[in-house]
Amino acid sequence: MNLNGLKPAEDLAIAGRGLPDVRFLRPVRPGDRLTGSLRIVELSPEPDRNRALVRTEGELRNADGKPVLTMSTDAYLHLSRAAFG
């Protein structure tokens, strides 16, 4: 799929479908510095509805590099016609 030229993120989201897995692994306190990553693990296009169900997996780590949160999300996003070309 070609995802070039998509709209800004705030225009893409239709609705969150769910948070199937959220795990709080360590405490976090005010002032802690966190870094994160998010990976798309599944993309299920629905061209007839001009959308796709997107499943992601994410992680937050503290300043020591230890994971403090892991999660997966499911969300419906708008896709342009060019994405299906």
Contacts in CASP RR format, 6 or more apart in sequence:
PFRMAT RR
TARGET T0000
AUTHOR 0000-0000-0000
METHOD contacts of the structure
MODEL  1
MNLNGLKPAEDLAIAGRGLPDVRFLRPVRPGDRLTGSLRIVELSPEPDRN
RALVRTEGELRNADGKPVLTMSTDAYLHLSRAAFG
1 43 0 8 1.000
1 45 0 8 1.000
1 79 0 8 1.000
1 83 0 8 1.000
1 84 0 8 1.000
1 85 0 8 1.000
2 82 0 8 1.000
2 83 0 8 1.000
2 85 0 8 1.000
3 83 0 8 1.000
4 82 0 8 1.000
5 80 0 8 1.000
5 82 0 8 1.000
6 12 0 8 1.000
6 79 0 8 1.000
6 80 0 8 1.000
6 83 0 8 1.000
7 78 0 8 1.000
7 80 0 8 1.000
11 78 0 8 1.000
12 77 0 8 1.000
12 78 0 8 1.000
13 75 0 8 1.000
13 76 0 8 1.000
13 77 0 8 1.000
13 78 0 8 1.000
14 51 0 8 1.000
14 75 0 8 1.000
14 76 0 8 1.000
14 77 0 8 1.000
14 78 0 8 1.000
15 75 0 8 1.000
15 76 0 8 1.000
16 73 0 8 1.000
16 74 0 8 1.000
16 75 0 8 1.000
16 76 0 8 1.000
17 53 0 8 1.000
17 74 0 8 1.000
17 75 0 8 1.000
17 76 0 8 1.000
18 73 0 8 1.000
18 74 0 8 1.000
18 75 0 8 1.000
19 71 0 8 1.000
19 72 0 8 1.000
19 73 0 8 1.000
19 74 0 8 1.000
20 72 0 8 1.000
20 73 0 8 1.000
20 74 0 8 1.000
21 70 0 8 1.000
21 71 0 8 1.000
21 72 0 8 1.000
22 69 0 8 1.000
22 70 0 8 1.000
22 71 0 8 1.000
22 72 0 8 1.000
23 69 0 8 1.000
23 70 0 8 1.000
23 71 0 8 1.000
24 68 0 8 1.000
24 69 0 8 1.000
25 66 0 8 1.000
25 67 0 8 1.000
25 68 0 8 1.000
25 69 0 8 1.000
25 70 0 8 1.000
26 62 0 8 1.000
26 66 0 8 1.000
26 67 0 8 1.000
26 68 0 8 1.000
27 68 0 8 1.000
28 34 0 8 1.000
28 60 0 8 1.000
28 62 0 8 1.000
28 68 0 8 1.000
28 69 0 8 1.000
32 62 0 8 1.000
32 63 0 8 1.000
33 62 0 8 1.000
33 63 0 8 1.000
34 60 0 8 1.000
34 61 0 8 1.000
34 62 0 8 1.000
34 63 0 8 1.000
34 68 0 8 1.000
35 60 0 8 1.000
35 61 0 8 1.000
35 65 0 8 1.000
36 58 0 8 1.000
36 59 0 8 1.000
36 60 0 8 1.000
36 61 0 8 1.000
37 58 0 8 1.000
37 59 0 8 1.000
38 56 0 8 1.000
38 57 0 8 1.000
38 58 0 8 1.000
39 56 0 8 1.000
39 57 0 8 1.000
39 58 0 8 1.000
40 54 0 8 1.000
40 55 0 8 1.000
40 56 0 8 1.000
41 55 0 8 1.000
41 56 0 8 1.000
41 57 0 8 1.000
41 72 0 8 1.000
42 53 0 8 1.000
42 54 0 8 1.000
42 55 0 8 1.000
43 52 0 8 1.000
43 53 0 8 1.000
43 54 0 8 1.000
43 55 0 8 1.000
44 52 0 8 1.000
44 53 0 8 1.000
44 54 0 8 1.000
44 55 0 8 1.000
45 51 0 8 1.000
45 52 0 8 1.000
45 79 0 8 1.000
45 83 0 8 1.000
45 84 0 8 1.000
46 52 0 8 1.000
46 53 0 8 1.000
47 84 0 8 1.000
50 78 0 8 1.000
50 79 0 8 1.000
50 81 0 8 1.000
51 76 0 8 1.000
51 77 0 8 1.000
51 78 0 8 1.000
51 79 0 8 1.000
52 76 0 8 1.000
52 77 0 8 1.000
52 79 0 8 1.000
52 83 0 8 1.000
53 74 0 8 1.000
53 75 0 8 1.000
53 76 0 8 1.000
54 74 0 8 1.000
54 75 0 8 1.000
54 76 0 8 1.000
54 77 0 8 1.000
55 72 0 8 1.000
55 73 0 8 1.000
55 74 0 8 1.000
56 72 0 8 1.000
56 73 0 8 1.000
56 75 0 8 1.000
57 70 0 8 1.000
57 71 0 8 1.000
57 72 0 8 1.000
58 70 0 8 1.000
58 71 0 8 1.000
58 72 0 8 1.000
58 73 0 8 1.000
59 67 0 8 1.000
59 69 0 8 1.000
59 70 0 8 1.000
59 71 0 8 1.000
60 67 0 8 1.000
60 68 0 8 1.000
60 69 0 8 1.000
61 67 0 8 1.000
61 68 0 8 1.000
62 68 0 8 1.000
END
